[in-house]
Amino acid sequence: MQAGLTLLHIYTAGRGDWLVMLDESGKVCWYLNDSLLPRGTNRPSFLVNVLANGNFMLIVDRCGLVELTPLGDIRCALWAANVQPCPDPNFYRQVPLDSFHHDAVLLPDDADAEIATLSTELRRYPNYPANVNAPGTTTALASVVGDVIVELRRDGSVVRKTPILDRLDPYRMCYDTLSNFWNDFYGVECADWSHANALVFDRANNHWLVSLRHQDAVVRMHRTSGTIDWILGNP
């Protein structure tokens, strides 16, 4: 163990997720379970991001965005309501987006938005590749999920959306481009074309760095114009 505190995110199937802090002797000195979140038929699961202000941002069931302090005070609770119904409108402020997933960052105080995160959208494309190892094999009409960089305020107002499908060629194929991660969410067979994992804001140059797992690439693009500076990846 290192000196100081170690934060663990513990997934417990069917019993809700936990955040746990251990000290250097391995003793639990802080924890957070799902008791602050609305519970439906299933207990909610969440991912956690530690924000620059010391708060935690929980991404709940791929739709909820909940910022809270280490003492459990909730700063904001948003729900992307386009696809999955909101479990508690009294707790969550509903936002016209499909999802929240993987990453969330705070924007500088002088920005026009407060939070940036990743969302998704579903589009349909004709004559779409059906096998990444056989480029000539196509399907007549394919459902394709692409990531969207979303900037919003804590009150739920959306300031800016940057769809990755508008920035890269949607027919750009890599090894996992046709994966089916979002099938259960959208309720149809769909290609998980980009699968963004991480988002970083480069304040000095007003750029985004976004890691696209299923494009095997890290992309740098201008925050407001969307212009791509470079793609670290092959091709």
Protein Blocks (a to p, Z undefined) as FASTA:
>chain_A
ZZhjdddddddehiapadddddfkopafbdcdfklpccdfbccdddddddfkopacddee
hlaccdddfkopafbdcddfklmccfblklpccdddfbdehiacdddfkbcbfbdcdddd
ddddehiafbfklmkbccfbdcddddddddddfkopafbdcdfklmmcfkbccfklmpck
lmmmnopacddfkopabdcddfknopacdddfklopacdddfklopafbdcddZZ
